[in-house]
Amino acid sequence: MSDDLKLAAATAALAEIRPGMRLGLGTGSTARHLVDLVGRRVRDGLEIVCVPTSEATAAQARSLGIPLTTLDETPQLDLTIDGADEIDPKLRLIKGAGGALLREKIVAAASARMVVIADRGKLVPALGRFPLSIEVNPFGLRATTREVEQVASRHSAEGGVKLRLTPSGDPLVTDGGHLILDAFFGRISNPEALSTDLHEVPGVVEHGLFLRLCQRAYVAGPGGVETIDA
């Protein structure tokens, strides 16, 4: 059922795409459905150019014949459509389960609009039930982890901070060559303050709190797709 809902949300978001657009393509299980749908539209004659938010999305898009560009070639985008791990009532997001949060945030920030697609299970009254991904530089990992733990403690985190590992037990390395710490908060009472505090840790490259970026969400449930605007 969840995969059907993800497809329904992605299908609804196709209404946002216009010919000639410069479009950011997200990463993750829901975004994969969108990329497939965009590929079909391109085969049917839709003329757009896209910026992928990960190497995985880029490979999928190329396989479907979707024209790609980069933010160096096309620094301003019209729209980004991406998934989310959590969405609160103010359309603040937690993203990063797919390990592409840095590129996802760069692409979203370069876009005039960001639209999120998700199933209803991603709606939460307050962010933090899902672990917060924090992308960090490998240099000084122990020192950075310690400082992130101190920040988490000041924000009343209910759990610890763990280095994300691959199924084989090795540290997960992002497309940018960084590592990811997952912080378990339980509930984040002030996302804006937490964002500021995390950015002040020198080893932190970026975090998965997406604040003031998303303008609309298409959220699919058993009764259909709901449109939520900021």
Buried (B, 14 or more C-beta within 10 A) or exposed (E): EEEEBBBBBBBBBBEBBEEEBBBBBBBBEBBBBBBBBBBEBBEEEBEBBBBBBBEBBBEBBEEBEBEBBEBEEBEEBBBBBBBBBBBBEEBBBBBBBBBBBBBBBBBBBBBEBBBBBBBBEBBBEBBBBBBBBBBBBEEEBEEBBEBBBEBBEEBEBEEEBEEBEEEEEEEBBBBBEBBBBBBBBEBBEEBEEBBEBBEEBEBBBBBBBBBEBBBBBBBBBEEEBBEBEE
